[in-house]
Amino acid sequence: MPEFLELLAPDEALRLWLGRLAQSIITETIPTENALGRVTAIPITAGEPLPAFTRSTVDGYAVRAADTYGASDSLPAYFNLAGEILMGSAPTLVLHPGECALVHTGGMLPQGADAVVMLEHTQPARLQEVEVLRAVAADENVLKIGEDVAAGEEVIPAGFCLRPAEIGGLMALGITQLTVIARPRIGILSSGDEVVPPDQEPAPGQVRDVNAYSIGALVETAGGVAVKYGILPDEATALQKTAAHALAECDLVVITAGSSASARDLTSQVINTLGEPGVLVHGVNVRPGKPTILAVCQGKGVVGLPGNPVSALVIAMLFVQPAIEKLLGIQHVRRAAIPARLATNLPSQAGREDWVAVRLVSEPGGSKAEPVFGKSNLIFTLARADGLVRVPPEATGLSAGEPVEVILL
């Protein structure tokens, strides 16, 4: 007998499921240059200040700020040129009252200087003399020692997903090795007698496997390692054997297709043989993706996704991606989103959460979200979209012109 769907709200289903997942953190040490998108296992502290020396932010002349007070185009201040600060070396000269030194962007300030006048606010006077046409304040056009990072300061917390800026910052501190959380392995099984590999010409009634590859790409983007176990027939023994093998090797298992309440539904039955407690959720009050299965077997998550490609990918975003983030120990989750105004009315059923594909169109003052309507077995409905708009369950729809948040795909 197929299991009857008992619909839960998506948020409730996610909390119930994530709350039962075991979290076993494994760490590894890798080169910082290879750490983009990886998650820090421990807090990272600076072993030195950044900048490590007082430096200029502009091309100009290092001065004592007090010597420039009152300087203007009509009444310039005159300075004796003490020399030039060479890049990549510490200056040997000491700046005395009434003196300046030529300095380039990033150059170290000489002793006695506390500001830099921009080159365009100066002009040559007599030999070895410079006119300053504008006053500067102390520390103007200057980066002080430790202004970016102080020695001993925590610069990146544990559980942080590293972006290009963090990679650059760590290199600036000389941190070339990092302890990160190992990427969780996510097993992906495709099922269905009608499903064939993408490189095979489908016979009448057959379709190429889409889900293993779209879900695999989502897994990799979320920080996991996608492990594909091939296409399985609608047969309990084969599905159970491969699913058990995947569960032993992976941290989470995703089975696509076979999650609708029908006579051919084997997924929930097979999942319940993999370990306790088994299926926790069979049916989520969401469109697309209502016949979703969420289970925990031996502490590991198992997901049964709908077979339709759009449904499968949307549900993977709602459930598989947060599970990967939990397995990675990510403490701060970012979702790329853009505010927009809805182009047309979106009807919805009260009590059900809808996710609608939209494309973004620029308009004066912002962006317009145009729905990309299509059935859940049409993958290019999402391929033509820029993001998704959530219609909350308490609403009976959204009106044209209403502000919405577009979660980028």
N, C-alpha and C positions, 0 to 999 in steps of 0.2 A: 504493500500500500504506500503511495506517496505521502510525504509529510505535508499536512495542511499549512498554508502560510499564515503566520501570526505576525501581523505588521507592527513593527516598532518604529518610532521616530528615529531619523538618522543619528541625531546627537545622543539619544538614549542608547541606541544600538552600539555606537562607537565607544561610549563610556563603559558599558557592560563588557564589551569584548576586550578593550585595551586593559581593563582592570584585572583580567584573568591571564594576560600574557606574562610569562616569565621574562626577566631581563637579565641576561648573562653577558656582561661587558668583557670583551677581549680587546686588548690593546696591542699596538705594534709601533715601532719607530721607523719613520720614513724621512727622506730628504724633504726639507721645506719646499723646495722648488716643485715637488710632486704632490703637494698637499692641498691644491685647490679643490674645494668642495668637500674636504675631509673634516671630521669633527674632533676637536681637541679633547683629550682624555683627562688632562690635568690643567690647572691654571698656568698661564705663562707670564713670567715676570721679567722685567728689564734688568739686565745685569749692568747697564750703564745708562747715563742720561742721553737724551736725544733732543736737540743737537748736543754733541759732545764739546763744542766750542761756540763762542759767540760769533755769528756770521752775518753777512750782509744779505738782504733780500733783493737788492737792486744793484745795477752798475752806478757808481757815483764816487763820492769822496767821504771817507771816514773823518769825523770831526768830533770835537767836544761840543755838545749841543748848546751849552751856555754861550759859546763864542758866536753863535749864529743869531742870537736873539736880536730882533729889530731889523734884520736883513730884509731887503725888498728890491724890486726892480729899480726903483728910483734911488735907493740908498743901499747898495750892495755891501756885504762884508768881505774883507780881503784876507786871504789865507796864504801862508807860505806852504808850498808843496814839499812835504818831507820825503816823498818817494812813492813807490807803487807796491801794493801787496800782491805777491805772486801766488797764483792758485796752487793748492796742494802742498803748501808749506806754511809754517808758522812765521809771522812777521817778526823781524828782529828790531825794528825801529820802535821807539816810544814817542807817542804824540804829546807835544807840549802845547800850551795855550797859543792860539793864533796859527796853529799848523793843521794841515789836512794830509790825507794819503789816498791815492787812487786805489779803489777796491772794486772788484768785479762780483757779480752775483754769486753767492755761495762762499766768497772769500772770508777769511778770518779777520776780525777786527784787531788792530794793533792795541797795545796797552795804552791807556789814556783816552781812547775813543769810546763814545757811548751812543753814537747815532751816525746815520749816513745820509748825506744830501744827494738826491737823485741827480744824475749827470745832466739832465735837461734843465735843471734849475741852477746850473753853473755856466761859466764861460771863462776862457783863458784871459788873463790880464797881461802882466809883464812876464818875463821869463821866470819860471818856477813860482808863479803867483796865480791864484785862482779867485775869481769873483763868485761869491755865493749870493744868489738872488732871492732866496727864501729861507726863512728860519725853520729849524726842525726841533722837535722835542726829544728829550732823552728816550732812548730805545726805539726811536722811529726808524723804520726800514731795517730793523735788526731782529734776528732770532737769538734769544738768550739761551744759555746752557739749561737743558732740561725743560724748555718751554713746551715741547711736544710730549716728552715722556721723562719722568723722573726716575733715577736709579732706584731699583727695588719696587717700582710700581707694577701692579698687575695690569697687563695690557690686553690680555684676552682670557676670558673665563673658561672653565671647563664646559664642555657641551656646546661649543660654538662652531658653527659651520663656516669654514674659512673662505673668504672672498679674495679677489685680486689685491685689494687694499691691504688686507692683513698679511698676505704673502710678502708684499713689498715692505711693510713695516717690520716684519720679523727679519728680513734680510738686512734692513738698515741697522738692526740691533745685533747682527752677527749670529742670529739663531738659525743654523742651517739644518738642524735635525729636530723633529717633532715627535711626541708621543700622541698618537691618534687612536680613535676607536676603529677596530677592524670593520670593514663593510659587511653587513649581514648578507647571507646568501638566500636568495628568494627563488624557490623552485616553481617553475611554471609548466603546467600540464594542459594540453589541449585535448578535448574529447569530442567525439562525434563521428558517426560512420560517414557523414557527408564531407568531412574536412580533409583536405589534401595539402601537401607542402606548397609554398608559394612558387617554387620552380617547376611545378607539375601542371600540365594542361588539365583543367577540370573537365570531367565527363558531365553529361547532363545530370542535373541534380546535385552536383558537387560544388564546393566553394573552397577557395584558398584560405589557409590559416592566416588570419589577420591579428587575432588577439594575442598570440604568443609574442608577436613582435612589437605591437603597440604597448602592451603591458610591460614587456621587457625593457623598452625604451624608457617608460615611466620609472621603472625600478632603478635603472642606472642613473637617471636624472635625480632621483630622490636620495641617492647615495648607497644603494644596494648593488649586489651582483646578481644579475639575472642568469639563472641556470635552467635551460630548456630541456624538458624530458620527452619531447616529441608529441605525436598525435596518437591518441588511444581510441579504440572502438567503444561503442556503447555496450560495454560488457563488464560486469562487476569484478570478475577475477583479475583481468588485465589492469583495470583502473586501480583496484585495491593494492595490487603488487607494486605498481609504479609509484603510487601515492605514498606507500609505506617507505619505499626506497628514498624518495625525495625528502620525506619528513626526517629520516635518519641523517641525511646529508646536509639539510638546509635549516635555516632559522625560521622560515615561514614558507608555506606552500600555497600556491594559487592554482585553482582548477577552473578553467573556463568552459562554459556550456554545461548543460545538464543540471541547472539549478532551478528550473521551473517546476511547478507542482504538476507533474504529468506522469503517465504510466512509465515513461522512459527515464524518469529521474532516478539516477543511481547515485548522484553525488552525495547527498546527505546520508544515505545508507552506508556508503563506503567510508565517509569521514567518521562516522560513529564506530567503525572498526579500528580506527587508528589510535585510539587511546582516550582516556577520560579527560575532561567531562564530555567531550564531543561537541555536537552542534548546540550553540547557545542562541543563535538567531537564525530563523528561516523566514525571511520576508522583511523588507524595510519599506516604510511609507514614503517612497521617493520615486520621482520619475525623471529620467529613465532608471531602471535597475531594481524594480520591486522584488524580484525573486532572488535576492542576494542571500548567501549563507555565510555566517560567521561562526567559527568554531575554534576551540582550543583542545589540542591533543598532546598530552605529555608536556604541557607548558608551552607548546609552540602553536602559533596561529595557523589556521587553515581557512582559506576563503574560497567559496564557490561563487564565481562570477557568472552573470548572464552571458549567453552566447553572442548576442547582438553586439557588434563592435563598439557602437557609441555607448550603449549601456555599460559594457565591460570597462571601457576607459574612464567614464565618469565615476563609476563605483570604485575603481582602483584609486582614483584621485581622492575620493572621500574616505576610504578605509585602508587600502594598502599603503599609501603614502604616509599617513599618520603612524601606522604600525612600524614602518621603517624608521621614522623619526624617533619613535620610542626605543627601538632596538639600538639606535645610534646614541641615545642619551642626549639628544638635542634639547637644550633648555629654552632656547628662544627661536620660535618658528616664524619665518617670514613668508608671506604670501604676496606675490607680485599682483597688485590690483590697481585699476585706474578708475577714477570717478567718471561717470558719463550720464547722459540723459537718454531715457528709453525712446526709441523712434516710434514704436507702435504699441497698442494695447497688448498685454499678455494675459490671457485668461488662465485660471488655475482652479483646482479643486480644493476647497477648504479642508484642512487637516493633512494635506499632502505637500511635501517639499518638492518643488520642481527646480531643475537646473536646465537653463535654456542657452544654447549656443548663440553667440552674437559676434558680429564684426564691428569694429570701431571705425567711425568715419569722423574726420576732423570737421569742426564747425567753429564759427567765431565764439571765443570764450570757453572752448572745451571740446568734448567728444560726444558723438551720438552713437548709441548702441543699437544696431539693427539686427533683429533676430534672424538666424539662419535656420529656417524650418526644414525638418527632414525626419524620416523615420529612424528608429534606433539601430537598424541594420545597415545604414548608409554611412560609412566611415568618413566620406568626404564632407558630410555635414559638419564634422569637427575640423577637418583639414581646411575648410574654407572660413573657419571662425578664428577670431583672435582670443576669445575667452568665453567664460560662462557667467550668467547672471542667476542668482538664487532668488526664487520666489518663495518666501517663508510660508510655513504651513498654516499660519493664522490668517493669511491673505486669500482672497478669492481671485487674485490677479494683480497686475500692476498696470498703471495707466500710462499712456503716451506722455512724454515730457517729465515723467517722474525720475528723480535722481536714483541711480543704481551704482553698485560697485561691481566692476567687471574683473573677475578672477582670471588672470591671463593663463593661457594654455602653454 
